Amino acid sequence: MSRFLASIRKEILLISRDWGGLLILFIMPLLLVITVTLLQDSTFRNITEQKTAIILVDNDHGTISQHIRKSMEESGFFTIFSDDAIRNLDEKKAKKIVREGTFPIAIVLPADLSEDLESEVKQKVDRILSAFMEDTTDEQSIKPFETKEIHLYFDPTLPLSFKEMVKTHIDKMMYQVENQFIYTAFEKELGEGKQLPFPTEGSLVTFTEINPTSVAQIPNSVQHNVPAWTLFAIFFITIPLSTNIVKERTQGTYIRLSTSPLSYGELLLAKVFVFLCISLLQFFMMLAIGMYIFPYLGLPPLEIGENIKILSLIALGAGLAAIGIGVLLGTLCRTQEQSAPLGATLTVILAAIGGIWIPIFVMPPFMQTIAKLSPMNWALQAFYEVLLRQGSFLSVLPKIGYLGLFFISCIIISILYGKTKRNI
């Protein structure tokens, strides 16, 4: 046991003297989780709390322009600037202002939009009533309707999702205006001055977001980011671990260790023990940041309930998988210049395809299949199962098992490859 403890002490001394490795293991993930969570949370607040300035070029001056202005102002998302705020405002000037980046969006309403649309609706209502009353309608007297175009100018820097949101909002407003015109036309033709029981305001269907789990709280950015960047930090132990293995081999330390009473398995077990403790330390550090530091930064706290044991087991499995990769890289690589960049690149790739940066559901079908091969994805889905879906130990046990099997596979390959090299 004393020999094994001595080997553990050796590993601790190696990692404690590597200040760059310590920065990568502890400071970098800390900065990442705080920065990314603040950015995502502030983005969410910008969408829901701040208003976007919009230029409205009103060439219509009718019912539709009034409705669009009123609806967009009452939505709470937009602030409208028109000719009363901008001198000599027309479509050409609005286009120039948006191109220069002064305003992100400009909406240009065509002339006679309300009048022509109201006339077209009235003609359609007349034709419908004539068909019911079996009256003949002179088709030649019907004025053909020319489709009206509402011109939208967007700053090229705006994301596509934001553009689609604005277009959807305007489509909804136009649909409400057309319905109002239709009801009004029927009232004039059939109501004889009396109002018909047609609803012109309000919605028959509304949408309410409800969490499908038993918890009423809707998931937030903290619950998504803390598990993701914790895994990113844990898997970065592949860099110092693989570097230490290569360093021992290139500096001749491994030969001296081979002549010691310790077996190769005991030496390897010491490395696994030390770096597993580091991965768990990273995990608890990130949990503490989410639970106690985030509220002081204006972020919602991380709520884990009574799931600390299950989450710790997931972190244990993720740490083993990361250690397996580190041992494998340290065995396969010949120099530190190979192991360090390869470890960093492999960690980034596993994070990218594993859903750490980009949600899996937005990936192409082929990449969604590839993502299921990433150990980071197994651990991330296990964390989400507990934190967001209120899962139990049995529901995450298969994913923890995959992580354990991945670790065993990497160790077996490393041992077999190491024996082959020694025999050669």
C-alpha positions in Angstrom: 0.0 0.0 0.0 2.9 2.4 0.8 4.3 1.8 -2.7 0.9 2.6 -4.2 0.6 5.8 -2.1 4.1 6.8 -3.2 3.0 6.4 -6.8 -0.1 8.6 -6.1 2.2 11.2 -4.5 4.3 11.2 -7.6 1.3 11.9 -9.8 0.2 14.7 -7.6 3.6 16.3 -7.7 3.7 16.1 -11.5 0.3 17.8 -11.9 1.0 20.4 -9.2 4.2 21.5 -11.0 2.3 21.9 -14.3 0.8 25.4 -13.9 -0.4 25.5 -17.5 -2.2 22.2 -17.0 -3.8 23.5 -13.8 -5.0 26.6 -15.6 -6.6 24.5 -18.3 -8.3 22.2 -15.7 -9.7 24.8 -13.3 -9.5 28.4 -14.5 -10.5 27.9 -18.1 -13.8 26.0 -17.5 -14.6 28.5 -14.7 -14.3 31.4 -17.2 -16.1 29.5 -19.9 -19.2 28.6 -17.9 -19.6 32.1 -16.5 -19.0 33.9 -19.8 -21.2 31.6 -21.9 -24.0 31.5 -19.4 -24.0 35.3 -19.0 -24.0 35.7 -22.8 -26.9 33.3 -23.3 -28.9 34.7 -20.4 -28.4 38.3 -21.6 -29.4 37.3 -25.1 -32.6 35.8 -23.7 -33.3 39.0 -21.7 -32.6 41.1 -24.8 -35.2 39.2 -26.8 -37.9 39.3 -24.1 -37.2 42.7 -22.4 -35.5 45.1 -24.8 -37.2 46.7 -27.7 -35.9 46.8 -31.3 -36.1 50.1 -33.2 -38.0 49.9 -36.5 -38.5 52.5 -39.2 -42.0 52.6 -40.6 -42.5 54.3 -44.0 -46.2 54.8 -44.1 -47.4 55.4 -47.7 -50.9 54.1 -46.8 -52.1 56.3 -44.0 -55.1 54.0 -43.6 -56.5 51.3 -41.4 -53.7 48.8 -42.0 -50.9 51.2 -41.2 -52.7 52.2 -38.0 -53.2 48.6 -37.0 -49.5 47.7 -37.7 -48.2 50.6 -35.8 -50.5 50.0 -32.8 -49.9 46.2 -32.8 -46.1 46.5 -33.0 -46.0 49.1 -30.2 -48.3 47.1 -27.9 -46.3 43.9 -28.5 -43.5 45.2 -26.3 -40.8 44.1 -28.7 -40.5 47.1 -31.1 -40.2 50.9 -31.0 -41.6 52.5 -34.1 -40.0 55.5 -35.8 -41.8 57.1 -38.7 -41.9 60.5 -40.6 -42.9 62.3 -37.4 -39.5 61.4 -35.9 -37.3 61.2 -39.1 -37.4 64.2 -41.5 -38.0 63.6 -45.2 -38.5 59.9 -44.6 -39.2 57.8 -47.7 -38.3 54.3 -48.9 -34.9 55.4 -50.4 -33.9 57.1 -47.1 -35.0 54.2 -45.0 -33.0 51.8 -47.2 -29.9 54.0 -46.7 -30.3 54.2 -42.9 -30.7 50.4 -42.6 -27.7 49.8 -44.9 -25.6 52.1 -42.7 -26.6 50.2 -39.6 -28.3 53.1 -37.8 -31.6 51.1 -37.6 -31.9 47.3 -38.0 -35.2 47.1 -39.7 -37.4 49.2 -42.0 -41.0 48.5 -43.1 -42.4 50.2 -46.1 -46.1 50.1 -46.6 -47.4 50.7 -50.2 -49.8 53.5 -51.1 -53.6 52.7 -50.9 -53.0 49.4 -49.2 -56.0 49.7 -46.8 -58.3 51.1 -49.5 -57.4 48.4 -52.1 -57.6 45.6 -49.6 -60.9 46.7 -48.3 -62.3 47.0 -51.9 -61.0 43.5 -52.7 -62.6 42.0 -49.6 -65.9 43.8 -50.4 -65.9 42.3 -53.9 -65.3 38.8 -52.6 -68.1 39.2 -50.0 -70.5 40.4 -52.7 -69.6 37.4 -54.9 -70.2 35.0 -52.0 -73.6 36.5 -51.2 -74.6 36.5 -54.8 -73.8 32.8 -55.0 -76.0 32.1 -52.0 -78.8 34.2 -53.4 -78.3 32.7 -56.9 -77.8 36.2 -58.4 -75.6 36.7 -61.4 -72.6 38.9 -61.0 -71.1 40.8 -63.9 -67.5 39.4 -63.9 -66.4 42.3 -66.2 -67.3 44.8 -63.5 -65.0 43.2 -61.0 -61.8 45.1 -60.7 -58.8 42.8 -60.7 -56.7 43.0 -57.5 -53.0 43.5 -57.7 -51.1 41.9 -54.9 -49.6 44.5 -52.5 -46.1 44.2 -51.3 -44.9 45.3 -47.9 -41.1 45.9 -48.3 -38.9 44.8 -45.5 -35.3 46.0 -45.2 -33.0 44.2 -42.7 -29.6 45.0 -41.5 -27.4 42.2 -43.1 -25.9 41.5 -39.7 -29.2 40.3 -38.2 -29.6 36.6 -37.7 -32.0 34.7 -39.9 -34.1 33.6 -36.9 -34.8 37.2 -35.9 -35.8 38.1 -39.5 -38.3 35.2 -39.5 -39.7 36.3 -36.2 -40.4 39.8 -37.6 -42.0 38.4 -40.8 -44.2 36.0 -38.7 -45.3 38.9 -36.5 -46.3 41.0 -39.6 -48.1 38.1 -41.2 -50.1 37.6 -38.0 -51.1 41.3 -38.0 -52.1 41.2 -41.7 -54.2 38.1 -41.0 -56.0 40.0 -38.2 -56.7 43.0 -40.4 -58.1 40.9 -43.3 -60.4 39.1 -40.8 -61.6 42.4 -39.5 -62.3 43.7 -43.1 -64.2 40.5 -43.9 -66.4 40.8 -40.7 -67.0 44.5 -41.4 -68.0 43.8 -45.0 -70.5 41.1 -43.9 -72.0 43.5 -41.3 -72.6 46.1 -43.9 -74.2 43.7 -46.4 -76.3 41.6 -44.0 -76.5 43.4 -40.7 -78.4 46.5 -41.9 -76.6 48.7 -39.5 -76.6 46.1 -36.7 -73.5 44.4 -35.5 -73.2 40.7 -36.3 -71.9 38.3 -33.6 -68.5 38.0 -35.2 -65.5 38.3 -33.0 -63.1 40.9 -34.3 -60.7 41.1 -31.3 -59.0 38.5 -29.1 -57.8 35.0 -29.9 -59.7 31.8 -29.8 -56.5 29.9 -29.2 -53.5 30.8 -27.0 -50.2 29.1 -26.2 -48.9 28.5 -22.7 -45.5 26.8 -22.1 -45.8 24.0 -19.6 -42.9 21.8 -18.4 -43.8 18.1 -19.1 -42.1 17.0 -15.9 -43.6 17.3 -12.5 -41.6 20.5 -11.7 -43.4 23.7 -12.7 -40.2 25.6 -13.4 -39.2 26.1 -17.1 -35.5 25.1 -17.7 -33.1 28.0 -17.9 -29.7 28.7 -19.4 -27.9 27.7 -16.2 -29.3 24.1 -16.2 -28.1 23.7 -19.8 -24.6 25.3 -19.5 -23.3 24.0 -16.2 -23.5 20.3 -17.2 -22.2 21.0 -20.7 -19.1 23.0 -19.7 -18.4 20.8 -16.7 -18.0 17.9 -19.2 -15.8 20.1 -21.4 -13.6 20.8 -18.4 -13.5 17.1 -17.3 -12.5 15.9 -20.8 -9.6 18.5 -20.9 -7.7 16.3 -18.4 -6.7 14.3 -21.4 -4.1 17.0 -22.1 -2.0 16.9 -18.9 -2.6 13.1 -18.5 -1.4 12.2 -21.9 1.5 14.7 -21.7 2.7 13.2 -18.4 2.7 9.7 -19.8 4.7 10.8 -22.8 7.0 12.8 -20.6 7.8 9.8 -18.4 8.6 7.7 -21.5 10.8 10.3 -23.3 12.7 11.4 -20.2 13.5 7.8 -19.2 11.3 7.9 -16.0 9.2 5.0 -17.3 12.2 2.7 -17.5 13.1 3.5 -13.9 9.5 2.9 -12.8 9.5 -0.4 -14.7 12.3 -1.7 -12.5 10.5 -0.7 -9.3 8.4 -3.2 -7.3 5.2 -1.6 -8.6 3.5 -3.4 -11.5 2.3 -1.6 -14.6 -1.3 -2.0 -13.4 -0.5 -0.3 -10.0 1.2 2.6 -11.8 -1.7 3.0 -14.1 -4.2 2.8 -11.3 -2.4 5.6 -9.5 -2.8 7.9 -12.5 -6.5 6.9 -12.8 -7.1 7.6 -9.1 -5.4 11.1 -9.1 -7.1 12.3 -12.3 -10.4 10.9 -11.2 -10.2 13.0 -8.1 -9.3 16.0 -10.2 -12.4 15.4 -12.4 -14.6 15.1 -9.4 -13.1 18.3 -8.0 -13.9 20.1 -11.3 -17.4 18.8 -11.1 -18.1 20.0 -7.5 -16.4 23.3 -8.3 -18.7 23.9 -11.3 -21.8 22.9 -9.2 -20.7 25.4 -6.5 -20.4 28.1 -9.1 -23.8 27.4 -10.5 -25.5 27.2 -7.1 -23.8 30.0 -5.1 -22.0 32.4 -7.5 -24.4 32.7 -10.4 -27.1 34.4 -8.2 -24.7 37.2 -7.4 -24.2 37.7 -11.2 -27.9 38.1 -11.8 -28.3 34.6 -13.1 -30.8 32.0 -11.8 -29.2 29.5 -9.4 -28.6 25.9 -10.4 -31.1 23.7 -8.6 -30.1 20.0 -8.2 -32.5 19.0 -5.5 -31.6 15.7 -3.9 -29.8 14.4 -7.0 -26.2 15.0 -5.9 -25.4 11.3 -5.6 -26.7 10.5 -9.1 -25.0 13.5 -10.6 -21.7 12.5 -8.9 -21.9 9.0 -10.4 -22.4 10.6 -13.9 -19.4 12.8 -13.3 -17.5 9.7 -12.2 -18.3 7.9 -15.4 -17.4 11.0 -17.5 -14.1 11.3 -15.6 -13.3 7.6 -16.3 -14.1 8.1 -20.0 -11.8 11.2 -20.2 -9.0 9.3 -18.4 -9.3 6.4 -20.9 -8.8 8.8 -23.7 -5.8 10.5 -22.0 -4.1 7.1 -21.3 -4.7 6.0 -24.9 -3.3 9.2 -26.3 -0.3 9.0 -24.0 0.4 5.5 -25.1 0.0 6.1 -28.8 1.8 9.5 -29.1 5.6 9.6 -29.1 6.2 13.3 -28.2 4.5 15.9 -26.1 4.1 18.0 -29.2 1.8 15.3 -30.5 -0.2 14.5 -27.4 -1.1 18.0 -26.3 -2.5 19.4 -29.6 -4.2 16.0 -30.3 -5.8 15.9 -26.9 -7.1 19.5 -27.3 -8.4 18.8 -30.8 -10.0 15.6 -29.9 -11.8 17.2 -26.9 -13.1 20.0 -29.1 -14.3 17.6 -31.7 -16.1 15.4 -29.1 -17.7 18.5 -27.6 -18.8 19.8 -31.0 -20.4 16.5 -32.2 -21.6 15.7 -28.7 -24.0 18.6 -28.3 -21.9 20.8 -26.0 -21.9 23.7 -28.3 -24.7 23.0 -30.8 -28.0 21.2 -29.9 -28.2 17.8 -31.6 -31.7 18.3 -33.0 -30.4 21.1 -35.3 -27.7 18.9 -36.8 -28.1 17.0 -40.1 -29.4 13.4 -39.7 -26.0 12.0 -40.4 -24.3 14.1 -37.7 -27.1 13.2 -35.2 -26.0 9.6 -35.7 -22.4 10.5 -35.3 -23.2 12.4 -32.1 -24.4 9.2 -30.4 -20.9 7.9 -30.6 -19.4 10.7 -28.5 -18.9 9.9 -24.8 -19.6 13.5 -24.0 -23.0 13.1 -25.5 -23.7 10.1 -23.2 -22.7 12.0 -20.1 -24.5 15.2 -21.3 -27.8 13.3 -21.9 -27.4 11.7 -18.5 -27.0 15.1 -16.8 -30.0 16.5 -18.7 -32.1 13.4 -17.8 -31.6 14.2 -14.1 -31.6 18.0 -14.1 -34.3 18.7 -16.8 -36.4 15.5 -17.1 -36.4 14.5 -13.4 -34.9 11.1 -14.2 -33.9 8.5 -11.7 -30.7 6.4 -11.3 -32.2 3.6 -13.4 -32.9 5.9 -16.3 -29.2 7.1 -16.4 -27.6 3.7 -15.6 -27.2 2.6 -19.2 -25.3 5.9 -20.1 -23.1 5.5 -17.1 -22.4 1.9 -18.2 -21.5 3.1 -21.7 -18.9 5.5 -20.1 -17.5 2.7 -18.0 -17.2 0.4 -21.0 -15.5 3.1 -23.0 -12.9 3.6 -20.3 -12.2 -0.2 -20.1 -11.9 -0.4 -23.9 -9.4 2.5 -24.0 -7.3 0.9 -21.2 -7.3 -2.5 -22.8 -6.1 -1.0 -26.1 -3.4 1.0 -24.3 -2.1 -2.1 -22.5 -2.1 -4.2 -25.6 -0.3 -1.5 -27.6 2.2 -0.9 -24.8 3.1 -4.6 -24.6 3.5 -4.7 -28.4 5.9 -1.8 -28.4 7.9 -3.2 -25.5 8.2 -6.6 -27.3 9.4 -4.8 -30.4 
